[in-house]
Amino acid sequence: MKKFLALLLAVIMVLTMAVSAIAEEELLQITIFDEAANYHGIQTGWFAQVVKERFNIELNIIAPQVAGNSVFATRAAEGYLGDILIMDKASFADAIAAGLVKDISDALPGMEHLQPFMVQINSYNKDFGEGVYYGIPAEMTDTSPVTLTAELVGSQPQLRWDLYQAVGAPEIADIDAFLDVLAQIHAIHPANEAGDPAYPFTLWPDWDNNDNMSGPANVVQLTTWYGQKLKNSAMLMPDNTFAKITDREVAYYKIVKMLNKAFQMGLVDPESFEQGWNEVCAKISNGQADVIWYNWEIGFWNSQERLNNGTAFQFIPVGDQVYYCDADPFYGSARVWGVGNGIDEETYERVIAFLDWYASPEALVFQHCGIEGLTYTVNAEGKYDVYMDNALMDNLPVPAPYEGNYQDGFNAVNQWLCASICTNPITGETYDMKFWASYIAKNMTQMKSEWMARFDAQNAVDWMKKNGKLLASPSVSFSPASDDNDHALIRSEINTSLCKYTWQMIAAPDDATFEALWDEMVAELEGLGYDDLFEYDCEKWQPEVDMKIEAAAAAAQ
């Protein structure tokens, strides 16, 4: 007992000294150049408190998605993007070439929480030279390159279960039948309980040309419903060949045509053409959207109460669709973390400490699980139980010692080093609550039972696998080459034209106008050099395709 007390006293003294050391340091503002962020400015609220308590730093987020893409050129011209960089791999490569990224090889050995991910980190940095490390991939997992953990793929049609049942829970054969069902739903649900107008589709243009894809995100993310994945300007087809998005047989045309038909049927929110994601997010939480597609969007509606009363969103299959999905992002997502070159020594040390903590179980719990006593509780077995899963959507007040409301103070960095499907060593379960034993037991609701009986499957991915409707793509470590100046200019012009015409086509008053706009768009894209850009993008992305084919073959052996 004496030895234990002595050890405990020593630990307390060390922790006290560490806290005192942090307290003695001046408050330091860390600038994060963050292409993933939807918020521009100083992090506030409870997450700001968490970071300040541990490091006495505040986070100043520079968000090109909010401030505009010119912010990159402006800051690059000044010679300093930020202390921490979170960028798409292509733009990160440009930043490296411009001397804007610091080699962090001296710090990596001391970052204990990233050591389990060195296979992924080594793979990303392998081409930079012996012992040179510029980046840490975002959203790495501790599973495998061919594992598919998720119950939902990245994008699929999801409808409110009560509304789907109210129109007879019909089998949906194809996209036209899907629209017919949505028309029936809109007829019985033209407004939410407060009387605000509700629509099947509520869209937003502020994510256009995002994530290495050309065109409106609301279109390109739905092309995956037909097994197709857009790689810049080239559509990767299910047979691993590339096709032009200007081809009417490709899913880009099919989805734009579907959205236009929905518009002509009165099923598209008329504010879709000007509103931003924040407005759409509020509409989802208010019950003004009847269709959602991103798998994470359910977090803005599917509370425990709604799961219990059958009003939650559920995947509803459409018969002619085959769903593209990336396997667990073992090697990380399309984004990467780095440190800005030119950072001073004191800031560098505190940035490295912050980044290592950001990959720690404590930080990952804050990021993926939330706040104990608000979003989860700890049970007698030391595992987590879901508590208030409506905290984000309803912006609930946070418990002491934190201040403010949950959504207001949520981590605005909006990007993680380690994905939520990683295993939490504290509980032995994932950080993602959907896979907690307590969550699964709690959510075996009448609605879930009805869905399972209706579709003879445990979940969406299980249904897709059973019915041959899943096209799962292995995770590989690949960074696309950055554009040369000529193709960067062509891409900018083509993306602008593509988005302009796509939104015009969605709002076309009739089929003849739609087809005329499509032909006009194709002619303009070709005049801007689309054919050349297409060949360029095919060459750029073919190595990734080859790596995926090889990974799939290896997994099949």
C-alpha positions in Angstrom: 0.0 0.0 0.0 2.8 2.4 0.8 4.4 1.7 -2.6 1.1 2.3 -4.3 0.5 5.6 -2.4 4.1 6.8 -3.2 3.5 6.0 -6.9 0.2 7.7 -6.9 1.7 10.8 -5.3 4.5 10.8 -7.9 2.0 10.6 -10.7 -0.1 13.5 -9.2 3.0 15.6 -8.9 4.0 15.0 -12.5 0.5 15.8 -13.7 0.4 18.9 -11.5 3.8 20.1 -12.9 2.6 19.4 -16.5 -0.6 21.4 -15.9 1.3 24.2 -14.3 3.8 24.3 -17.2 0.9 24.7 -19.6 -0.7 27.4 -17.4 2.5 29.3 -17.3 2.8 29.4 -21.1 1.0 32.3 -22.8 -2.1 31.7 -24.7 -1.0 30.8 -28.2 -3.2 31.2 -31.3 -2.7 28.3 -33.8 -3.7 29.0 -37.4 -5.2 26.0 -39.2 -5.5 26.2 -43.0 -8.4 23.8 -43.3 -9.9 22.8 -46.6 -12.4 20.5 -44.7 -13.9 23.3 -42.6 -17.3 24.8 -43.0 -16.5 27.5 -40.4 -14.1 30.4 -40.7 -12.7 32.0 -37.6 -11.8 31.3 -34.0 -13.0 28.0 -32.5 -15.4 28.7 -29.7 -17.5 26.8 -27.2 -16.8 23.6 -25.4 -14.2 22.2 -27.8 -12.3 25.5 -27.5 -12.3 25.0 -23.7 -11.0 21.4 -24.1 -8.1 22.6 -26.2 -7.3 25.6 -24.0 -7.3 23.5 -20.8 -4.8 21.1 -22.3 -2.5 23.3 -24.3 -3.4 26.9 -23.6 -4.0 27.4 -27.3 -6.9 28.7 -29.4 -7.6 27.5 -32.9 -8.0 30.1 -35.7 -9.5 28.3 -38.7 -8.9 29.5 -42.2 -11.6 27.8 -44.4 -11.4 28.2 -48.2 -14.9 26.7 -48.5 -16.1 29.8 -46.6 -13.5 32.5 -47.4 -13.1 31.5 -51.0 -10.4 29.6 -52.8 -8.4 32.8 -53.4 -7.3 32.6 -49.7 -4.8 29.9 -50.7 -3.1 32.1 -53.3 -3.1 35.1 -51.0 -1.5 33.2 -48.1 0.9 31.3 -50.4 2.1 34.6 -51.8 2.8 35.7 -48.2 4.9 32.5 -47.8 2.9 31.0 -44.9 -0.4 29.1 -45.2 -0.7 28.3 -41.5 0.7 26.4 -38.5 -1.4 23.3 -39.3 -2.4 22.4 -42.8 -5.4 20.2 -43.7 -5.6 19.9 -47.5 -6.6 17.7 -50.3 -3.6 15.6 -51.3 -3.2 17.3 -54.7 -3.2 20.8 -53.2 -0.9 19.6 -50.4 1.5 18.4 -53.0 1.4 21.9 -54.5 2.2 23.4 -51.1 5.1 21.0 -50.7 6.5 22.0 -54.1 6.1 25.7 -53.1 8.1 25.1 -49.9 5.1 25.8 -47.7 5.2 22.5 -45.8 7.6 21.5 -43.0 9.4 18.1 -42.8 8.1 16.7 -39.5 10.4 13.6 -39.5 12.1 14.9 -36.3 8.8 14.9 -34.4 7.1 11.7 -35.6 9.0 9.2 -33.3 7.8 11.1 -30.3 4.1 11.1 -31.3 3.1 7.9 -29.5 -0.6 8.0 -30.5 0.4 8.0 -34.2 2.8 5.1 -33.9 0.1 2.4 -34.6 -0.5 4.1 -37.9 3.0 4.2 -39.2 2.2 1.7 -42.1 -0.2 4.3 -43.5 2.0 7.3 -42.7 5.0 5.6 -44.3 3.0 4.6 -47.4 1.9 8.2 -47.9 5.4 9.7 -47.5 7.3 7.0 -49.4 7.9 9.1 -52.5 9.4 12.2 -50.7 12.8 10.6 -50.1 14.5 8.6 -47.4 13.4 9.8 -43.9 11.3 12.7 -45.2 7.8 13.0 -43.8 5.6 15.9 -44.8 2.1 14.6 -44.2 -0.2 12.5 -42.0 -3.2 11.0 -43.8 -6.7 12.0 -42.5 -9.2 9.5 -41.3 -6.9 6.4 -41.1 -8.4 3.2 -39.7 -7.0 0.3 -37.8 -8.9 -2.3 -39.8 -7.6 -3.4 -43.3 -7.6 -2.1 -46.9 -10.5 -4.4 -47.9 -12.6 -4.3 -44.7 -16.1 -2.7 -45.0 -17.2 -1.9 -41.5 -20.1 0.4 -42.2 -23.7 -0.5 -42.2 -24.4 2.3 -44.7 -22.4 3.2 -47.8 -21.3 6.8 -48.3 -24.4 7.7 -50.4 -27.7 6.0 -50.8 -31.4 6.9 -50.9 -32.8 7.3 -47.4 -36.4 8.1 -46.6 -38.4 8.6 -43.5 -39.8 5.2 -42.5 -43.2 6.6 -41.4 -43.7 8.4 -44.7 -42.5 5.5 -46.8 -45.0 3.2 -44.9 -47.7 5.7 -45.2 -47.6 5.4 -49.0 -47.7 1.6 -48.8 -43.9 0.8 -48.5 -43.8 -0.1 -52.2 -41.0 -1.9 -54.0 -39.2 0.7 -56.1 -38.1 -0.7 -59.4 -36.1 2.2 -60.8 -35.4 6.0 -60.6 -38.8 6.9 -62.2 -40.6 4.8 -59.6 -38.5 6.5 -56.9 -39.8 9.9 -58.0 -43.4 8.6 -58.1 -43.0 7.5 -54.4 -41.5 10.9 -53.5 -44.5 12.6 -55.2 -46.8 10.5 -53.0 -44.8 11.4 -49.9 -44.8 15.1 -50.8 -48.6 15.0 -51.2 -49.0 13.8 -47.6 -46.1 15.7 -46.2 -46.0 19.2 -47.8 -44.8 20.8 -44.5 -43.3 20.0 -41.2 -45.2 20.2 -37.9 -44.5 23.9 -37.6 -46.0 24.5 -41.1 -42.7 25.2 -42.8 -42.6 23.9 -46.4 -41.0 20.4 -46.8 -39.6 18.9 -50.0 -38.1 15.6 -51.0 -35.0 17.3 -52.3 -33.3 20.3 -50.7 -30.0 21.0 -52.4 -27.1 23.4 -51.8 -24.4 24.7 -54.3 -21.6 25.7 -51.9 -19.9 22.3 -52.1 -19.5 22.4 -55.8 -16.3 21.0 -57.3 -15.2 19.4 -54.0 -13.2 16.3 -53.2 -11.5 15.8 -56.6 -14.8 15.9 -58.4 -16.1 18.3 -61.0 -19.6 19.7 -60.8 -22.2 20.1 -58.0 -21.6 17.7 -55.1 -25.4 17.0 -54.9 -25.1 15.5 -58.4 -21.8 13.7 -58.3 -22.4 12.0 -54.9 -25.6 10.5 -56.4 -23.8 9.0 -59.4 -22.5 6.4 -56.9 -26.0 5.0 -56.8 -25.2 3.5 -60.2 -21.8 2.2 -59.3 -19.9 5.2 -60.9 -17.4 7.4 -59.2 -16.3 10.7 -60.6 -12.5 11.3 -60.6 -12.1 15.0 -61.5 -13.6 15.2 -65.0 -13.6 11.4 -65.7 -16.2 9.0 -64.5 -14.9 5.7 -63.3 -17.3 3.0 -64.4 -18.1 -0.3 -62.7 -15.8 -2.2 -65.1 -12.8 0.0 -64.1 -12.8 2.0 -67.3 -13.3 5.7 -67.6 -16.1 7.5 -69.5 -16.9 11.1 -70.2 -19.4 12.9 -68.1 -20.8 14.4 -71.3 -21.9 10.9 -72.4 -25.7 10.6 -72.0 -25.2 6.9 -71.0 -23.2 8.0 -67.9 -24.8 8.5 -64.5 -24.1 12.2 -64.4 -26.7 12.8 -67.1 -29.1 10.3 -65.4 -28.9 12.1 -62.0 -29.2 15.6 -63.4 -32.2 14.4 -65.5 -33.7 12.8 -62.4 -33.3 16.1 -60.4 -34.9 18.0 -63.2 -37.8 15.7 -63.4 -38.2 16.1 -59.7 -38.1 19.9 -60.1 -40.8 19.8 -62.8 -42.9 17.7 -60.4 -42.5 20.2 -57.6 -40.3 18.0 -55.5 -37.2 20.3 -55.3 -36.9 23.0 -52.7 -37.0 26.3 -54.7 -34.3 27.7 -52.3 -31.9 24.9 -53.5 -30.1 27.2 -55.9 -28.9 29.8 -53.5 -28.9 28.3 -50.0 -25.8 26.9 -48.3 -25.2 23.7 -46.3 -26.0 25.5 -43.0 -29.5 26.3 -44.1 -30.0 22.7 -45.4 -28.7 21.3 -42.2 -31.3 23.3 -40.3 -34.0 22.1 -42.7 -33.1 18.5 -42.1 -33.2 19.0 -38.4 -36.6 20.7 -38.7 -38.2 18.0 -40.8 -38.2 19.9 -44.1 -36.3 17.3 -46.1 -37.8 13.9 -47.1 -34.7 12.5 -48.9 -31.1 12.5 -47.6 -28.2 10.6 -49.1 -25.0 11.1 -47.2 -24.7 8.4 -44.5 -23.8 11.0 -41.9 -26.9 13.2 -42.6 -29.0 11.0 -40.4 -27.2 12.5 -37.4 -29.3 15.6 -37.9 -32.6 13.8 -37.6 -32.4 10.2 -36.3 -32.8 10.7 -32.5 -33.6 7.8 -30.2 -37.2 9.1 -29.9 -37.5 9.0 -33.7 -36.0 5.6 -33.9 -38.5 4.4 -31.4 -41.5 6.1 -33.0 -40.6 5.1 -36.5 -40.0 8.5 -38.0 -36.3 8.1 -38.6 -34.6 7.9 -42.0 -33.8 4.4 -43.4 -32.2 3.2 -46.5 -34.8 2.3 -49.1 -33.4 0.3 -52.1 -34.1 1.2 -55.7 -34.1 -1.8 -57.9 -31.9 -0.6 -60.8 -29.2 0.8 -58.6 -25.8 -0.7 -57.7 -24.1 1.2 -54.9 -20.4 2.3 -55.1 -18.6 2.4 -51.8 -15.1 2.8 -50.7 -13.8 0.2 -48.2 -12.6 1.4 -44.8 -10.1 4.2 -45.4 -7.2 2.2 -44.0 -4.7 4.5 -45.7 -6.8 7.6 -45.0 -9.1 9.8 -47.0 -8.4 12.2 -49.8 -7.1 14.8 -47.3 -3.8 15.0 -45.4 -2.5 16.9 -42.3 0.8 18.8 -42.2 2.7 21.6 -40.6 3.4 25.0 -42.2 7.0 25.7 -43.1 8.5 28.6 -41.3 6.8 27.9 -38.0 8.7 29.1 -35.0 10.1 26.5 -32.6 7.8 27.2 -29.6 4.7 27.0 -31.8 6.0 23.9 -33.5 6.4 22.1 -30.2 2.9 22.9 -29.1 1.5 22.0 -32.5 3.1 18.6 -32.4 1.8 18.0 -28.9 -1.7 19.0 -30.1 -1.5 16.7 -33.1 -0.4 13.8 -31.1 -3.2 14.4 -28.6 -5.6 14.7 -31.5 -4.9 11.0 -32.3 -5.3 9.9 -28.7 -8.2 8.0 -27.2 -9.2 11.0 -25.2 -9.4 13.3 -28.2 -11.0 10.7 -30.4 -13.8 10.3 -27.7 -14.4 14.0 -27.8 -14.4 14.0 -31.6 -16.5 10.9 -32.3 -18.4 10.2 -29.1 -18.9 13.7 -27.6 -19.2 14.7 -24.0 -19.7 12.2 -21.1 -23.0 13.0 -19.4 -24.4 14.5 -22.5 -24.0 12.3 -25.6 -22.9 9.1 -23.7 -22.6 7.6 -20.2 -20.2 5.0 -18.9 -21.9 1.8 -17.7 -20.8 -0.6 -14.9 -18.8 -2.6 -17.4 -16.8 0.4 -18.5 -18.4 0.5 -21.9 -20.4 3.4 -23.3 -24.1 3.8 -23.5 -25.8 6.4 -25.8 -27.4 9.1 -23.7 -28.7 12.2 -25.6 -28.2 11.4 -29.3 -30.1 14.5 -30.2 -27.5 16.8 -28.6 -26.1 17.9 -32.0 -29.3 18.3 -33.9 -31.1 20.1 -31.1 -28.0 22.0 -30.0 -28.5 21.0 -26.3 -26.7 22.9 -23.5 -23.4 21.2 -22.5 -22.8 20.1 -18.9 -20.4 21.8 -16.5 -17.5 22.5 -16.6 -18.2 23.4 -20.2 -20.3 26.3 -21.3 -22.6 27.0 -24.1 -24.5 24.6 -26.4 -23.2 21.4 -28.1 -23.5 22.2 -31.8 -22.3 25.8 -31.3 -19.1 24.5 -29.7 -18.6 21.4 -31.9 -15.1 20.8 -33.3 -15.1 23.2 -36.3 -11.9 21.7 -37.6 -14.2 19.1 -39.2 -11.4 16.6 -39.9 -9.8 13.8 -38.0 -6.6 11.9 -38.0 -8.2 8.6 -37.0 -11.6 7.5 -38.3 -14.5 6.7 -35.9 -14.4 3.0 -36.8 -11.1 2.7 -35.0 -11.2 0.7 -31.8 -11.3 2.6 -28.6 -8.9 0.8 -26.2 -10.9 2.1 -23.2 -14.0 0.1 -24.2 -12.8 -2.4 -26.8 -15.5 -1.1 -29.1 -15.4 1.5 -31.9 -15.6 5.2 -31.3 -18.6 5.1 -33.6 -21.6 4.6 -31.4 -23.5 2.8 -34.1 -21.4 -0.3 -33.4 -21.7 -0.2 -29.6 -23.4 -3.2 -28.1 -25.6 -0.9 -26.0 -26.6 1.1 -29.1 -27.5 -2.0 -31.1 -29.6 -3.4 -28.3 -31.3 0.0 -27.7 -32.0 0.4 -31.4 -33.6 -3.0 -32.0 -36.8 -1.0 -32.3 -40.1 -1.8 -33.9 -39.0 0.2 -36.9 -35.7 -1.7 -37.2 -37.6 -5.0 -36.9 -40.0 -3.9 -39.6 -37.2 -2.8 -41.9 -35.4 -6.1 -41.4 -38.5 -8.1 -42.2 -39.4 -5.9 -45.2 -36.0 -6.3 -46.8 -34.7 -9.5 -45.3 -31.4 -8.0 -44.2 -29.7 -6.8 -41.1 -28.8 -3.4 -42.5 -28.2 -1.5 -45.8 -24.8 -3.0 -46.6 -26.1 -6.5 -45.7 -29.0 -6.0 -48.2 -26.6 -4.8 -50.9 -24.3 -7.8 -50.4 -27.1 -10.3 -50.4 -28.6 -8.8 -53.6 -25.4 -8.2 -55.5 -25.9 -4.5 -55.3 -22.6 -3.5 -53.7 -19.5 -2.3 -55.6 -16.9 -2.0 -52.8 -13.6 -0.4 -53.8 -10.4 -1.3 -51.8 -8.5 1.3 -49.9 -5.1 2.2 -51.4 -2.4 4.7 -50.7 -2.6 7.0 -53.7 -2.0 10.7 -54.2 -3.0 12.2 -57.5 -0.6 14.3 -59.3 -1.3 18.1 -59.1 -2.4 19.9 -62.2 0.1 21.7 -64.4 -0.7 25.3 -65.0 -2.4 24.7 -68.4 -4.7 22.0 -67.1 -5.4 23.9 -63.9 -6.7 26.8 -66.0 -8.8 24.4 -68.3 -10.2 22.7 -65.2 -11.2 25.9 -63.6 -13.1 27.1 -66.7 -14.7 23.7 -67.3 -15.8 23.3 -63.7 -17.4 26.8 -63.8 -19.2 25.9 -67.0 -20.3 22.5 -65.7 -21.8 23.9 -62.5 -23.5 26.8 -64.3 -25.2 24.5 -66.8 -26.0 21.7 -64.3 -27.9 24.1 -62.1 -29.7 25.5 -65.1 -30.7 22.0 -66.2 -32.0 21.1 -62.8 -34.3 24.1 -63.0 -35.3 23.6 -66.7 -39.1 24.1 -67.1 -39.5 21.3 -69.6 -37.6 18.4 -71.3 -36.9 20.3 -74.5 -35.2 23.1 -72.6 -33.2 20.5 -70.5 -31.9 18.7 -73.6 -31.0 22.0 -75.4 -29.1 23.1 -72.3 -27.3 19.7 -72.2 -26.2 20.0 -75.8 -25.1 23.6 -75.3 -23.1 22.6 -72.2 -21.4 19.8 -74.1 -20.4 22.1 -76.9 -19.1 24.7 -74.5 -17.1 22.1 -72.5 -15.6 20.7 -75.7 -14.7 24.2 -76.8 -12.9 24.8 -73.4 -10.8 21.7 -73.9 -12.8 19.0 -72.1 -11.5 16.1 -74.3 -8.0 17.0 -73.4 -8.8 17.3 -69.7 -10.6 14.0 -69.8 -7.5 12.2 -71.2 -5.3 14.0 -68.7 -7.5 12.9 -65.8 -7.7 9.3 -67.1 -3.9 9.2 -67.0 -3.8 10.8 -63.6 -6.2 8.3 -61.9 -5.3 5.1 -63.8 -2.5 4.2 -61.3 -5.1 4.3 -58.5 -7.4 2.0 -60.5 -4.5 -0.4 -61.0 -3.7 -0.4 -57.3 -7.3 -1.1 -56.4 -7.5 -4.0 -58.9 -4.3 -5.5 -57.4 -5.6 -5.1 -53.8 -8.9 -6.8 -54.7 -7.1 -9.6 -56.4 -4.8 -10.1 -53.3 -7.7 -10.1 -51.0 -9.5 -12.7 -53.0 -6.6 -15.2 -52.8 
